[in-house]
Amino acid sequence: MSEKPTYEKLEQRIQELEAEVLSIKESEKALKKSHRNFQALLNNSSDYILISDDEGFPVTFNVSYAQEIYSALGIEMKPGLKPHTLLQDKKMVDYWNQLHQRALNGEKFTVEYTHKFNREGIKHFEICFTPIIEDGTVKGFTEITRDITKRKQAAEALRESEERYRTIFNTVPVSIILIDKDGQMVDINPYHVTQLGKGQTSKEDYIGVNLITHPSIVNAGLSETYRKVLEGEPFDQKDVYFPTTTGEN
């Protein structure tokens, strides 16, 4: 027969239980605070963030992700829903399945993806997949998507601008020479090479050569003028005569 607990032991046990309850409440309080901070971090990001489990099913996502999924596919995002499985194009479904499987296999990688929206037109995205690994086992993955449409548009605009510049540079019937701050020639157009080269046979014969000491500049009597230009003085001479490859001015 067990011994009946004394009042002192009962009181001690009550105190222990109260301490345990207090500890649990403090842990719950800390957990809630941590969860609030996590949600704030998640939802304050302009990136589209998704966290999936070890089978690729979404566990949590931020507001930006849910809004973008609705805008792109007209789907109300929910935990456990794989939005790509609702696509009509089987090739795209397979494509996304392959991406998710790579992440679940432990691979960290980044891809670019383009999607045509009904209202916003074509948008470009950069998607980073990172496996979540615990004790050497993949427990899921994060999928962080960034809208790079403006970056792509800027790059395309720059490419087109450079293409237009290069077309003008290569076809205009005037001499164009680009030099650096030390007077070294870094680019020269075909007109100068063919019409004013005098002894030079290709563009490569000019690149890296100092403009001031180049024969075409020396023969034209412009070495001192260009030296002053490199020092910051203005150049207001309108008519310049260079000896041409035929010996004419």
C-alpha positions as CSV (number, residue, x, y, z in Angstrom):
1,M,0.0,0.0,0.0
2,S,1.5,3.3,-1.1
3,E,2.2,5.9,1.5
4,K,-0.2,8.8,1.7
5,P,1.6,12.0,0.5
6,T,2.1,14.7,3.1
7,Y,0.9,18.2,2.9
8,E,4.4,19.4,2.3
9,K,4.9,17.0,-0.7
10,L,1.5,18.0,-2.2
11,E,2.4,21.7,-1.9
12,Q,5.8,21.0,-3.5
13,R,4.2,19.1,-6.3
14,I,1.7,21.9,-6.9
15,Q,4.6,24.4,-7.1
16,E,6.3,22.2,-9.6
17,L,3.2,22.0,-11.7
18,E,2.7,25.7,-11.6
19,A,6.4,26.2,-12.7
20,E,5.8,23.8,-15.6
21,V,2.6,25.6,-16.6
22,L,4.5,28.9,-16.4
23,S,7.3,27.5,-18.5
24,I,4.8,26.2,-21.1
25,K,3.1,29.6,-21.3
26,E,6.4,31.4,-21.7
27,S,7.3,28.9,-24.5
28,E,4.0,29.5,-26.2
29,K,4.5,33.2,-25.9
30,A,7.9,33.0,-27.4
31,L,6.6,30.7,-30.1
32,K,3.8,33.1,-31.0
33,K,6.3,36.0,-31.1
34,S,8.6,34.0,-33.3
35,H,5.7,33.1,-35.6
36,R,4.6,36.8,-35.8
37,N,8.1,37.8,-36.7
38,F,8.4,35.1,-39.3
39,Q,5.1,36.1,-40.9
40,A,6.1,39.8,-40.9
41,L,9.4,38.9,-42.6
42,L,7.6,36.7,-45.1
43,N,4.8,39.2,-45.9
44,N,7.0,42.3,-46.0
45,S,9.1,40.9,-48.7
46,S,8.4,42.0,-52.3
47,D,9.6,38.6,-53.5
48,Y,7.2,35.7,-53.9
49,I,8.0,33.1,-51.3
50,L,6.8,29.5,-51.0
51,I,7.8,26.8,-48.6
52,S,7.0,23.2,-49.4
53,D,7.2,19.9,-47.5
54,D,9.2,16.7,-48.4
55,E,6.6,15.8,-51.0
56,G,6.5,19.2,-52.7
57,F,3.2,20.3,-51.2
58,P,3.1,23.9,-50.2
59,V,3.1,24.5,-46.4
60,T,3.2,28.2,-46.2
61,F,3.6,31.2,-48.6
62,N,3.5,35.0,-48.4
63,V,0.8,37.4,-49.5
64,S,2.8,38.4,-52.6
65,Y,3.0,34.8,-53.8
66,A,-0.7,34.2,-53.3
67,Q,-1.5,37.5,-55.2
68,E,0.8,36.6,-58.1
69,I,-0.6,33.1,-58.4
70,Y,-4.1,34.6,-58.6
71,S,-3.0,37.2,-61.1
72,A,-1.3,34.6,-63.3
73,L,-3.7,31.6,-63.0
74,G,-6.9,32.9,-61.4
75,I,-6.3,30.4,-58.5
76,E,-6.9,31.1,-54.8
77,M,-3.7,29.7,-53.2
78,K,-4.1,27.3,-50.3
79,P,-1.7,25.2,-48.3
80,G,-1.4,21.8,-49.9
81,L,-2.3,23.1,-53.4
82,K,0.3,22.7,-56.2
83,P,-0.8,25.4,-58.6
84,H,1.2,24.2,-61.5
85,T,-0.8,20.9,-61.5
86,L,-3.8,22.9,-62.6
87,L,-2.1,24.1,-65.8
88,Q,-3.6,23.0,-69.1
89,D,-0.2,22.5,-70.7
90,K,1.1,19.1,-69.7
91,K,4.7,20.1,-70.8
92,M,4.6,23.0,-68.3
93,V,3.2,20.6,-65.6
94,D,6.1,18.3,-66.2
95,Y,8.6,21.2,-66.3
96,W,7.5,22.3,-62.8
97,N,7.5,18.8,-61.5
98,Q,11.1,18.4,-62.6
99,L,12.1,21.7,-60.9
100,H,10.5,20.6,-57.6
101,Q,12.1,17.1,-57.8
102,R,15.5,18.7,-58.3
103,A,15.0,20.6,-55.1
104,L,13.8,17.6,-53.3
105,N,16.9,15.7,-54.5
106,G,18.9,18.3,-52.5
107,E,20.0,20.6,-55.4
108,K,20.1,24.3,-55.0
109,F,19.6,26.2,-58.3
110,T,18.2,29.2,-60.0
111,V,16.1,29.4,-63.2
112,E,14.4,32.1,-65.2
113,Y,10.8,31.8,-66.2
114,T,8.5,33.9,-68.5
115,H,4.8,34.0,-68.2
116,K,2.1,35.9,-70.2
117,F,-0.5,37.6,-68.0
118,N,-3.9,38.6,-69.3
119,R,-3.6,42.2,-68.1
120,E,0.1,42.8,-67.5
121,G,1.4,41.1,-70.6
122,I,4.7,39.2,-70.5
123,K,6.6,39.2,-67.2
124,H,10.0,37.7,-66.4
125,F,11.0,36.0,-63.2
126,E,14.1,34.6,-61.5
127,I,13.3,31.6,-59.2
128,C,15.7,30.3,-56.6
129,F,15.1,26.8,-55.3
130,T,16.8,25.8,-52.0
131,P,16.4,22.4,-50.3
132,I,15.5,22.4,-46.5
133,I,17.9,19.9,-45.0
134,E,17.7,18.5,-41.4
135,D,20.1,15.9,-40.1
136,G,21.2,15.1,-43.7
137,T,17.6,14.6,-44.9
138,V,15.7,16.8,-47.3
139,K,12.5,17.9,-45.5
140,G,11.2,20.2,-48.2
141,F,12.4,23.3,-50.1
142,T,11.9,27.0,-50.4
143,E,11.0,28.7,-53.7
144,I,11.8,32.4,-53.9
145,T,10.7,34.2,-57.0
146,R,11.7,37.7,-58.0
147,D,10.2,39.8,-60.8
148,I,13.0,40.7,-63.1
149,T,10.8,42.2,-65.9
150,K,12.3,45.7,-65.6
151,R,15.8,44.3,-65.5
152,K,15.1,42.3,-68.7
153,Q,13.5,45.3,-70.4
154,A,16.5,47.5,-69.4
155,A,18.9,45.0,-70.8
156,E,17.0,44.7,-74.0
157,A,16.8,48.5,-74.4
158,L,20.6,48.7,-73.8
159,R,21.2,46.0,-76.4
160,E,19.0,47.8,-79.0
161,S,20.7,51.1,-78.1
162,E,24.2,49.5,-78.6
163,E,23.1,48.0,-81.8
164,R,21.9,51.4,-83.1
165,Y,25.1,53.0,-82.0
166,R,27.2,50.3,-83.6
167,T,25.3,50.7,-86.9
168,I,25.9,54.4,-87.0
169,F,29.5,54.0,-85.9
170,N,30.2,51.6,-88.7
171,T,28.4,53.3,-91.5
172,V,28.7,57.0,-91.0
173,P,31.0,58.6,-93.6
174,V,33.1,60.6,-91.1
175,S,36.1,59.7,-88.9
176,I,35.2,58.6,-85.4
177,I,37.9,57.7,-82.8
178,L,37.2,56.7,-79.2
179,I,40.0,57.3,-76.7
180,D,40.5,56.8,-73.0
181,K,41.7,59.4,-70.5
182,D,45.3,58.5,-71.3
183,G,45.0,59.1,-75.0
184,Q,44.9,55.4,-75.9
185,M,42.6,54.5,-78.8
186,V,39.9,52.0,-77.7
187,D,37.8,52.0,-80.8
188,I,37.8,53.4,-84.3
189,N,35.2,53.3,-87.1
190,P,35.8,51.7,-90.6
191,Y,35.7,55.1,-92.4
192,H,38.8,56.3,-90.6
193,V,40.6,53.0,-91.2
194,T,39.9,52.9,-95.0
195,Q,40.0,56.6,-95.8
196,L,42.5,58.2,-93.4
197,G,44.7,55.3,-92.3
198,K,47.7,56.0,-94.4
199,G,49.8,52.9,-93.9
200,Q,47.5,51.2,-91.4
201,T,45.7,48.2,-92.8
202,S,43.2,47.2,-90.1
203,K,41.4,48.4,-87.0
204,E,43.7,46.4,-84.8
205,D,46.6,48.5,-85.9
206,Y,45.0,51.4,-84.0
207,I,43.6,49.9,-80.9
208,G,45.9,50.6,-77.9
209,V,48.0,53.1,-79.7
210,N,48.4,56.6,-78.3
211,L,46.4,59.1,-80.4
212,I,48.8,62.0,-79.9
213,T,51.8,60.0,-81.4
214,H,49.9,58.3,-84.1
215,P,51.2,59.2,-87.6
216,S,47.8,60.3,-88.9
217,I,47.5,62.8,-86.0
218,V,51.2,63.9,-86.3
219,N,50.9,64.4,-90.1
220,A,47.8,66.5,-89.6
221,G,49.6,68.7,-87.1
222,L,47.1,67.9,-84.3
223,S,49.2,66.3,-81.7
224,E,49.5,69.4,-79.5
225,T,45.8,70.2,-80.0
226,Y,44.7,66.7,-78.8
227,R,47.2,66.8,-75.9
228,K,45.4,70.0,-74.7
229,V,42.0,68.3,-75.1
230,L,43.1,65.4,-72.9
231,E,44.1,68.0,-70.3
232,G,40.6,69.5,-70.4
233,E,40.9,72.4,-72.8
234,P,38.2,72.9,-75.5
235,F,38.7,72.0,-79.1
236,D,37.0,74.5,-81.4
237,Q,38.8,73.8,-84.7
238,K,36.1,73.1,-87.3
239,D,38.1,72.2,-90.4
240,V,40.7,69.4,-90.0
241,Y,42.6,67.9,-92.9
242,F,44.0,64.4,-92.6
243,P,46.3,62.8,-95.2
244,T,44.3,59.9,-96.7
245,T,45.5,56.5,-97.8
246,T,45.9,57.8,-101.3
247,G,48.1,60.7,-100.1
248,E,45.4,63.3,-100.7
249,N,44.1,65.8,-98.0
